[in-house]
Every structure is written in structure tokens, then in C-alpha cells.
Amino acid sequence: MWNDNEEEEETDKVYIGAHEEEEIGERDERRSLMDTIFSWSIEEIVNRDLYRGEVPTIPKSFSSSKQYINSFFPPLIEEVHAGISCSLEAVSQAAIACVSDSGIQKSRCEKNKKSVLYEMSINKSAYTPKPADIILISESIQPKNQFQIRKNAGSCTLGWVIKVKRGNILHVRASKRI
């Protein structure tokens, strides 16, 4: 289980994103990058045009340091989305790691967050997850293509690797309950 006494690096302190009623260029300081990623449905992730025409051009000059910093967040969101989308296109060639017999244990739910923290033990494989990896957790066998992911979207969960212990024990923040 999760050991709160261990020193742990928090990797989700980048704040980014816009609520639906805001323009994409407006930064919401309360919403982290992971909150934004976890808010995407599988259909939104595979939609290559999700942010097409919505990301403003970065200005050549800035009136404040806050404007400078905020101007880079929408392109970052678009870039992260494109990266995850492309990864799902190549899912049949993706490296996999199978959860071991000891399985997945819920560590804790965080207040004011929809995500849940888990500790999972994986079998040794060619792929060793690293902190900050975004992973697809599937209840079934490895999906062969985007169609299978879409068809089984309810059994797929995005996860963000927070910590790896002994090479095979992962602390993962999942976008929903597993």
C-alpha cells in the first residue's frame, strides 16, 4: 500500500487548462495538467481535431510575466493531446506490462479530485514504467487498435505513474476507479 512516510516527489504541480465555459487561452490556476488529461474521454483523445483552430498564436511581446507564462499553456495542452492520440494509434506496437497476481490495490482517494491513487505490482517485462509516464490501463488483453479501445472505452482507464519502487511496484493516479 501507499506509504505516506516515504519521501515522494509530486510530479503534478503544473497547472493548466480551461473549463468548458472559458476560452482555451485562459488558464485556470486550480486545474492541473493531469486534471485536463483525465477529463478527456477516449473519443476526445482519438479525435485529432479536438483543438484544431482553438489554440491562439503566441504573441511576440507580453505585457506581464503572467501573460508570458499563460500563453504557452494552450499549445502544451494541444501537444500533450496529440502525443497521447498518436500513442493510441500505435497501440498494437506498444510495450506492455501485465499486472501481477497480487493485483491492484486502492491507496487513497484525494479530496476535491476525481482521480484515485493505486499501488499495483507488475510482472517484469521489457517495458518498465517511469515516473510521469501516462499509461492506458485495460481490464482486458492488450487492445490491438483504436477501434478496440473505443469499443471497450468503459474498461480502459488513463493512469499517470507517480512513483516506481523496486522496478515493478507502481504508484499510479488513475482517471477513474479501476
N, C-alpha and C positions, 0 to 999 in steps of 0.2 A: 504494500500500500504506500501511499504518498507519505513521505516523511517531512513534516514541516520544519524539523530542526536542522535539516541539511541546508547548507547554503545553496541557493539556487539563483541562476541568472534569469531574470524576467526578460523575455525576448519580444514582448508585445507592447512596447511603450510608444510605438509610432502611432500618432493619431491622424486619422484621415477619413474622408468620406462625406457624403451629403445625404440627408434624408430625402425621401421622395419629393417632398414639397419644396425643396431647395434646388437651386441651380447646381449643376455638377461642380462648378468652380468654387462654390462656397465650402469652406472647411468647417466641420463640426468638431470642436475640441473634445467632445465627450465620446466620440466614436472612434474606435481603433481600427487599424488596418485589418485585423482579424475579424472584427465585427462586420466590416464591409464584405470581406470574402465569405464569411459564414452566412451572410444574408442572401447570397446568390443561390438560386435553385439550380439543379442540374441543367434545366433548359436554358437558363440565363448564362451559365458557364459555357455551354457549347454554342451559344449564339455569338458568332464572330462580329456581328454588327451592333452589339449591345451598347457600345459607347461611340459608334461611328457618328461623327458630326457634333458630338456633345462636349468634347474636350477643347477648352479655349486655348488659343495660342499664348505662349508665354511671352509677356511683354519684354521689350528691350530695356526698359528702365522701370524703377519701382519707387513708390512714394514712401515705403517703410520696409523695415526688415520683415514684419509680419506679412505684408503683401508679397514680398520676395519668396518667403517660405511657402505660403499658401498657393502660389502659382504653380508649384511643382507637384502638388498632390494629385490633381486630376490626371496628368499624364502617367503618374506612378500607378494609379488605380487601373488605368487602361492597359498599361504594360503588364501588370500582375495578372489581370483578367486574360489577356492574350496568351501569356505563358501557361496558365492553367488550362485554358481551352486547347492549346496546341498539345499539351501533355495528354489530355484525354483523347485527342485524335490518334495518338500513337500508343494507346493503352495496351494493345496486343504485344508490343515490344517492351513494355515497361518492366522494370525489375520488380520482383515481388518478395514479400516476406510474409510467411504464414504465422498466425498467432498459435502459440504452443498450447498444449493440453491444459496448462494452468489458466489459460484464457485471459479475459479482460476483467479487471476489477474497477468499479467506480471509486474514485478517490474522494471527490467532493464536488458540490455544485457551488458556483460562486453567486453571491447575491448580485442582483442587477445585471446578470449576464445570462444569456440563453445557452451558452456553451457549458459543457460538462468536462471535468477533468478525469482522465482514466490512467491507470497503470496497466500496461499489457506486456506480456512476455512473448517474444517472437522466437521462432526456430532460427538457428543460424542459417544464413543464406548468402548468396553473392551480394545482395543488397543490404547494407547496414544503414538504417536511417540516421540522420544527423539532426541536431537541434536546428529549428527553423524550417525543416522540410515540411511541405504541405503534402499530405498523403490522402489517398482515397481508401476508405475502409469499406470493404464489401462483405456482406454476410454470406455470399455465395463464392463460387470459384472465380478466378481472375476473369473479368469481362474481356471479351475478345475485340469489342469495338464500341463506338459511341452509342449505337442502337441498343446494345445490351445494357449499357449504363442508363440510358433514358428509360428503357423498358423496366428496369429494376431500380429506378431512382429512389424508391422508398426504402430499399435495403442498402443504399450507399450513403456514406457519411464522409464529409471532409474532416480531416484531422490536421492538427498542427503539432509537430513534435517539439516539446518544450525541453526535454532532457532525455539523455540516454545513459543508462547505467550498465556497467559490465558488458556493453555491446549488444545486449538483447532485451533489456528491460526499458520500455519506453514510457515516458510521461507524456500524454497526449491530451490536448484540448480538442474536443470534438464539437462539431457544429450542432449536433443534436444527440439525444440519448441513444446509446447503442443497445 
